Amino acid sequence: MMDVNVWSLSREAENGRIKVKALALRSELERYGLTTEEKVKGAWEMAVREVMKRGNGSHVKITGVKFLNVYCLVEMEVSRGNGEFP
């Protein structure tokens, strides 16, 4: 399991959604076998599914995963099922 402290998070509200950006060092992700954008996206999708199973009513959409030199940036949108932000 990946240590959540690997990620630095920021968020902002826009048009009824919360946009979340998660930034991590690629070298830290490599320690967990996350060596490609596809593997990072898959790990986030698995984590999001687990959170959504808890039934808090939020919907999370991963809108992008990019490797930027030494960093990895993951962008997401969070909203309630009705489009309102939590």
The 8 nearest C-alpha neighbors of each residue, nearest first, counted from 0:
[[1, 2, 31, 3, 42, 46, 32, 30],
 [2, 0, 3, 31, 5, 28, 4, 42],
 [1, 3, 4, 5, 0, 6, 31, 27],
 [2, 4, 5, 6, 1, 7, 0, 23],
 [5, 3, 6, 2, 7, 1, 23, 8],
 [4, 6, 3, 2, 23, 27, 7, 24],
 [7, 5, 23, 4, 22, 21, 3, 8],
 [6, 8, 22, 21, 23, 5, 9, 4],
 [9, 7, 21, 20, 6, 22, 10, 19],
 [10, 8, 20, 19, 21, 7, 11, 18],
 [9, 11, 19, 18, 20, 17, 8, 12],
 [10, 12, 18, 17, 13, 19, 9, 16],
 [13, 11, 17, 16, 18, 15, 14, 10],
 [12, 14, 16, 15, 17, 11, 18, 84],
 [15, 13, 16, 12, 17, 83, 84, 82],
 [16, 14, 83, 84, 13, 82, 12, 17],
 [17, 15, 84, 78, 13, 14, 12, 77],
 [16, 18, 12, 77, 11, 76, 84, 13],
 [17, 19, 76, 11, 10, 75, 12, 16],
 [20, 18, 10, 75, 9, 74, 76, 17],
 [19, 21, 74, 9, 8, 73, 10, 75],
 [20, 22, 8, 73, 7, 72, 6, 74],
 [21, 23, 72, 7, 6, 71, 8, 73],
 [24, 22, 6, 71, 70, 5, 25, 7],
 [23, 25, 70, 27, 26, 69, 71, 28],
 [24, 26, 28, 70, 27, 69, 71, 29],
 [25, 27, 29, 24, 28, 30, 69, 70],
 [28, 26, 24, 25, 30, 29, 5, 23],
 [29, 27, 25, 33, 30, 31, 26, 32],
 [28, 30, 32, 33, 26, 31, 34, 27],
 [29, 31, 28, 27, 32, 26, 33, 34],
 [32, 30, 29, 28, 33, 1, 27, 0],
 [31, 33, 29, 30, 34, 28, 38, 35],
 [34, 32, 29, 28, 38, 31, 39, 35],
 [33, 35, 29, 32, 38, 28, 36, 39],
 [36, 34, 38, 37, 33, 39, 66, 40],
 [35, 37, 39, 38, 64, 40, 65, 66],
 [36, 38, 40, 35, 39, 41, 64, 34],
 [39, 37, 41, 35, 33, 40, 36, 42],
 [38, 40, 36, 42, 41, 37, 33, 43],
 [41, 39, 37, 43, 38, 42, 44, 36],
 [40, 42, 38, 44, 39, 43, 37, 45],
 [41, 43, 39, 45, 40, 44, 38, 46],
 [42, 44, 46, 40, 45, 41, 47, 39],
 [45, 43, 41, 47, 46, 42, 40, 48],
 [44, 46, 42, 48, 43, 47, 41, 49],
 [45, 47, 43, 49, 44, 48, 42, 50],
 [46, 48, 44, 50, 49, 45, 43, 51],
 [49, 47, 51, 45, 46, 50, 52, 44],
 [48, 50, 52, 46, 47, 51, 45, 53],
 [51, 49, 47, 52, 48, 53, 46, 54],
 [50, 52, 48, 53, 49, 54, 47, 55],
 [53, 51, 49, 54, 50, 48, 55, 47],
 [54, 52, 51, 50, 55, 49, 56, 48],
 [53, 55, 52, 56, 51, 50, 57, 49],
 [54, 56, 57, 53, 51, 50, 52, 79],
 [57, 55, 54, 79, 80, 58, 51, 78],
 [58, 56, 79, 78, 55, 80, 59, 77],
 [57, 59, 78, 79, 77, 80, 60, 56],
 [60, 58, 77, 76, 57, 61, 78, 75],
 [59, 61, 76, 75, 62, 77, 58, 74],
 [62, 60, 75, 63, 74, 76, 59, 73],
 [63, 61, 75, 74, 60, 76, 64, 73],
 [62, 64, 74, 73, 61, 65, 75, 72],
 [63, 65, 73, 72, 36, 40, 74, 66],
 [66, 64, 72, 71, 67, 36, 63, 73],
 [65, 67, 71, 70, 68, 72, 36, 64],
 [68, 66, 70, 71, 69, 65, 72, 25],
 [67, 69, 70, 66, 71, 25, 24, 65],
 [70, 68, 25, 24, 67, 71, 26, 66],
 [71, 69, 24, 67, 25, 23, 68, 66],
 [70, 72, 66, 23, 22, 65, 25, 67],
 [73, 71, 22, 65, 64, 21, 66, 70],
 [74, 72, 64, 21, 63, 20, 22, 65],
 [73, 75, 20, 63, 62, 19, 61, 21],
 [76, 74, 61, 19, 62, 60, 18, 20],
 [75, 77, 18, 60, 17, 59, 19, 16],
 [78, 76, 59, 17, 58, 16, 18, 60],
 [79, 77, 84, 16, 58, 82, 57, 83],
 [78, 80, 57, 83, 82, 81, 58, 56],
 [79, 81, 82, 58, 57, 56, 78, 83],
 [80, 82, 79, 83, 78, 84, 56, 57],
 [83, 81, 79, 78, 80, 15, 84, 16],
 [84, 82, 15, 79, 78, 81, 16, 85],
 [83, 85, 78, 16, 15, 79, 17, 82],
 [84, 79, 78, 83, 57, 77, 17, 16]]
